[in-house]
Amino acid sequence: MNQTTGLAHRPAHRLARWLCLALTLWTTSTAGSSSDLSFRFSHHDNEELARELYKVHAKCPGISRIYTLSETSVNGVPLYVVEITENPGVHVPTKPEFRYIGNMHGNEATGRELLIKLAHHLCDEYNAGNEAIRNLVASTRIHLIPSMNPDGYALAYSTGGRGYLTGRMNNNSVDLNRDFPDLDRLMYRNERRHDVRNNHLLEQMRTSDHFGYASVEMKRVGTGGDWWGLSLASAPSAPVGPLSVPPSPPLNALRLYRVQPETKAVMDMMLAIPFVLSANLHNGALVANYPYDESRSGLPQEYSRSPDDEVFRFLARSYAEKHPEMRDPAFPGCDADDSTFAKNGGITNGAQWYSVSGGMQDFNYLATNDFEITLELGCEKFPDPATLEKQWNDNKDALINFIAMSHMGVKGLVRDALTGEGIPGATIMVKNITKVNSSFARNEDILHDISTGLDGDYYRLLTPGEYEITVSANGYMDEREKVIVGHPSVEKGAIRVDFWLPVAPLMPSQRRFPKPWIFNALEEITGEWPRFERRRKKRSPLI
């Protein structure tokens, strides 16, 4: 992944400032004493955030890497990532990729501070010989983005976090959690039409005009990022107004809609690294929120079940059950709208709470192989720094346990039976055949397929039970295996099931091997073929 591309698009003085800061941080952190590298609970500004990440790398150079995303913020602030794993900088087939993103809304600061502390904690415990942490770091590639919205945070920080909405948006006054391409509407249309396409929908968006509009001109209306203005040659009859649900934009108009640089940076990352599991961290409630976030009917509140509803509820519970207040039925909630969360085990379906279009959580699920949930970590958006240590103690076990959930289900390699080469872009289909009792077993297709990566590797999160896995790839015969999935275990890992596909009985000239979906998706968004991470013999240098 090109880690510095976005910096070139920013003013030279800002670029020089941040490059100078990065060099200074790296130099001072590597030269500092161990006491200089410790973590202290406080609200860290953007420069202090970068300094903390470099301190982690100074303590743990063998298991950490600092890099930046492909774009900076609107104001030119780099979007820093700390990667923690053994052999950092390299994607290892069958080693799951995990991601946390904090501070998407700039005035929601708890997640930002928890991720900085988490990076220190993983490093310190690894160095101390903590066996559980060492196993987790050895078996998982962990990416932590403490702040997706540093500009909004800077505004909130400057006011002491006093305004409830001050700093929520980015510097273009756009809500980043309403800024992603709305793939839910396309998914729901596919369901109504019995269209079998149920995954990696950016490729379908590239070629579809599912509203049938002849021509489109799009612009934002207002400052919240929720509303669209459409100039249509063939307009729908439904009005667009403050009391109506606005239509989603035509799907072939993606290139006409310029997402915010912070959004594009995260999208580039999502599409370049084969993430298995992720979560984004917010404030304003105390609950683990799972897909879908957008309602099927357009109603403001409606339970909207995804094909992996069981998996998502399992994942949400895995976090809530490790949090002492989130799981407590006596917790009253932050306001009347969320007073029932604790009684429901500390979890909620997103659209049942309130419908959100253009959210990051659903985009992850429908555009990539990644499963993501949203974690609301407390009532106060910008809490008193004196409470941050308690926040850490409440969330520490839950944060670590959720990373471990990337080892649930099945994983493996899909190879050409003749050459042994990995097959990218193969489709993994799953049927639940779990026995309910001695006389009845489920026979349910899970209508959300995933695809193999560039090395032919795949990861499929599943709850405990029995499943039938079918693999299909253009030019090959299908293969099928049954597997029993147990409870997640970092030590044992996901169940390993490899597939060797025989070549289909066709002449070579008749077989077509299309580009994997990921090439088409990234080419559509960026206008160029992506630079993918590949296995390398040497680590990339620190950036």
BELFENBEL-V838126 format. One record per helix or strand. SS is the DSSP state (hx for helix, st for strand). FROM is the first residue (numbers start at 0). TO is the last residue. If there is no record, write none. Layout:
ss: (SS;SS)
from: (FROM;FROM)
to: (TO;TO)
//
This chain:
ss: (hx;hx;hx;hx;st;st;st;hx;hx;st;hx;hx;hx;hx;st;st;hx;hx;st;st;hx;hx;hx;st;hx;hx;st;hx;st;st;st;st;st;st;st;st;st;st;st;st;st;hx;hx)
from: (4;11;34;45;63;77;95;109;130;139;149;175;182;201;215;226;250;260;274;284;308;335;341;346;349;359;370;384;409;421;426;434;439;443;456;464;475;478;494;498;502;507;516)
to: (8;30;36;58;71;83;101;126;138;144;157;177;191;206;220;231;255;271;281;289;319;337;343;348;352;366;377;406;415;421;431;436;440;450;459;471;475;484;495;500;502;509;525)
//
